[in-house]
Amino acid sequence: MLALIAGTGELPSALLVRLDQVPLVCALQGFAPAIPAEVTFRLEHLGSFLDDLKDRGVTQICMAGAVRRPPIDPAAIDAKTMPLIPKLQAAMGQGDDGALRAIIGLLEDTGFEVVAAHQIAPDLLPAPGVLTNTAYEDWHRADAAAGEACVAAMGAADTGQACIVRVGRVLAREGPDGTDAMLAAFCEPFERQSSGDPVTAMFDWTAEKLGDAADWLSGIEEQAATADDGILFKAPKPAQDWRADLPVIGPSTAMRAAEAGLAGIVIEAGGVMVLDLPAVIQILDAQKMFLWVRPKGDA
């Protein structure tokens, strides 16, 4: 029997409809999923929760959806969780990727098989290539390479899985609030100046973010500074365990990318799940944007 530990976002719902047998849906307290959860647990009661899963016949666990690491209340730790505290403390003291690896190790040590979301729903990993009517331009290959290097550096620091690149320059990096939040923040300067000239808004915003606009613009063709030549790049962290926290995009990501004035989205082939791919393609096609499922290291 499978237990689906569901976080926020649309991924748990996408998995639920693809499973032949109904899983036991569980949720960490404070992170209610979009699907009904039969069991809600606190981290301070993890030992009791895992014992309950065993009593119910659970042998496999899949973690899907977004959660934040909650604070641990020492006074609330129950007797069955007390032996796990050293491992939990070690996990909480690491970055997101390190914490997930430690939690996966703890689950495996307890006797559960940890199943990846993309193992349940392999169709969420689209085939390599350009999936939209619009294709990328030659300069987007260099932007994609810059995005790959940026995510690799972010992964080494365990900070994020996505960035915005324009003319070889990284203009935004994903933070703890995720990709859509990064895109929304990126849109704000354009929304504030929507009544004016969008190209002027782009120049003004770039000056604010990168310093001296005159220095930045020197040697760069005017066309390269327009609002529709940048990309969203998204990929897994280089050393992360793909059984948890594999990157995801969906229709909301496509809409945010369009609002940001980007030319397209580039995701790593085999490493980024796409929710409702037909809707994502429809949104991007309507905006004459591209979706490039790019093999890692593609020159």
Disulfide bonds with the S-S distance in Angstrom:
none
